[in-house]
C-alpha cells in the first residue's frame, strides 16, 4: 500500500497502473498532464523554486489550476483505496479535506501574505495541505469514536 501511495504522490495514476487498473491509470495520468500543461504548473513550480513568486502568479492559469488539487488528491486517494485502504473506515477524509484546503490555498495564493511574504500558487497551497490533512484526520477520529460508542450500545 505504501508503494502505491508514494508513486501516486509522484505521478497520479501510477498506483492505478501498479494495481492493474490500466484505463483508470492512463486516464489519471492524461488528466494530470492536461491540467498541468493548461495551468502552466511546471513553469509555476520552477519560478516558485527560484523565488520569483510574482512571475509565478502571472504565469499561472487559475481557471485550470483550480482543478489540480482535487484531481491530484482524488487520484492519490484512489490509489490508496485500490491498494487496500478501503478497509480503513473513513480513510477518504484526510484526502478530501486536503483537496479542499489545497484549493483554498490556490484561491488565495495571488494575494495572501504570511508574515508579509507572498508565497504564490505553489507554496501557499502546500502550507494549507497539513491543515487539511489534520482536519480530515481529526474528523475521522471523531467519527470513529462515535461509531465505537454507538456499536457498544
C-alpha positions in Angstrom: 0.0 0.0 0.0 2.8 2.4 0.8 4.5 1.8 -2.5 1.3 2.8 -4.4 0.7 5.8 -2.3 4.2 7.1 -2.8 4.2 6.5 -6.5 0.8 8.2 -6.8 2.2 11.3 -5.0 5.0 11.4 -7.5 2.6 11.0 -10.5 -1.1 10.5 -10.1 -2.2 7.4 -12.0 0.9 5.2 -11.4 -0.7 3.4 -8.4 -3.6 2.5 -10.6 -1.2 1.1 -13.2 0.6 -0.9 -10.4 -2.8 -2.2 -9.3 -3.6 -3.3 -13.0 -6.3 -0.6 -13.4 -4.9 0.4 -16.7 -7.8 2.5 -18.1 -8.1 4.4 -14.8 -4.3 4.9 -14.5 -3.9 6.2 -18.1 -6.9 8.5 -17.5 -5.4 10.0 -14.4 -2.0 10.4 -16.0 -3.7 12.0 -19.0 -5.7 14.4 -16.9 -2.7 15.2 -14.8 -0.8 16.2 -17.9 -3.7 18.1 -19.4 -4.4 20.2 -16.3 -0.7 20.6 -15.6 0.1 21.9 -19.1 -3.0 24.1 -19.3 -2.4 25.6 -15.8 1.3 26.2 -16.7 2.0 24.4 -13.4 5.5 23.2 -14.2 6.5 26.8 -15.1 4.9 27.9 -11.8 6.9 25.3 -9.9 10.2 26.3 -11.4 9.5 30.0 -10.8 8.5 29.3 -7.2 11.6 27.4 -6.5 13.6 30.3 -7.9 11.8 32.7 -5.6 10.1 34.5 -8.5 6.6 34.4 -6.9 5.1 37.4 -8.7 6.1 35.9 -12.1 4.7 32.5 -11.0 1.4 34.2 -10.2 1.4 35.9 -13.6 2.1 32.6 -15.4 -0.5 30.5 -13.5 -3.7 29.9 -15.4 -6.0 29.8 -12.3 -9.0 28.6 -14.3 -7.1 25.3 -14.8 -5.1 25.4 -11.6 -8.3 25.2 -9.6 -8.8 21.7 -10.9 -5.4 20.4 -9.9 -5.8 19.9 -6.1 -9.0 17.8 -6.3 -7.8 15.8 -9.3 -4.4 15.2 -7.6 -5.8 14.2 -4.2 -8.6 12.1 -5.7 -6.0 10.1 -7.7 -3.8 9.7 -4.7 -6.8 8.5 -2.6 -8.0 6.2 -5.3 -4.6 4.6 -5.5 -4.5 4.2 -1.7 -8.1 2.8 -1.8 -7.2 0.3 -4.6 -4.2 -0.9 -2.6 -6.3 -1.8 0.4 -7.0 1.5 2.1 -10.7 0.9 1.6 -10.6 -1.4 4.6 -9.9 1.6 6.9 -13.1 3.3 7.8 -13.4 7.0 6.7 -9.9 6.8 5.2 -11.0 9.2 2.5 -11.5 12.1 4.9 -7.8 13.3 5.1 -7.6 13.3 1.3 -10.9 15.1 0.9 -10.0 17.9 3.4 -6.5 18.1 1.9 -8.1 18.7 -1.5 -10.4 21.4 -0.1 -7.6 23.2 1.7 -5.2 23.0 -1.2 -7.9 24.6 -3.4 -8.4 27.3 -0.8 -4.6 27.9 -0.9 -4.8 28.2 -4.7 -7.7 30.7 -4.4 -5.8 33.0 -2.0 -2.3 32.5 -3.5 -2.2 35.7 -5.6 -2.9 37.9 -2.6 -2.5 36.3 0.8 0.8 37.1 2.6 2.1 35.1 5.5 4.2 37.3 7.8 4.4 39.8 5.0 5.6 37.2 2.4 3.7 36.4 -0.7 4.0 32.6 -1.2 2.2 32.2 -4.5 0.3 29.4 -6.2 2.7 26.6 -5.2 3.9 27.3 -1.7 0.7 28.7 -0.2 -1.3 25.6 -1.1 1.5 23.4 0.4 1.1 25.4 3.6 -2.6 24.6 3.7 -2.0 20.9 2.9 -1.1 19.8 6.5 -4.1 21.8 7.8 -6.4 19.9 5.5 -4.9 16.5 6.4 -5.1 17.4 10.1 -8.7 18.4 9.8 -9.6 15.2 7.9 -7.8 13.1 10.5 -9.5 14.8 13.4 -12.9 14.4 11.8 -12.1 10.8 11.0 -11.0 10.2 14.6 -14.2 11.9 15.9 -16.4 9.7 13.6 -14.6 6.5 14.6 -15.2 7.4 18.3 -18.9 7.9 17.6 -19.0 4.6 15.7 -17.3 2.7 18.5 -19.6 4.3 21.1 -22.8 3.5 19.1 -21.7 -0.1 18.5 -21.2 -0.6 22.2 -24.8 0.3 22.9 
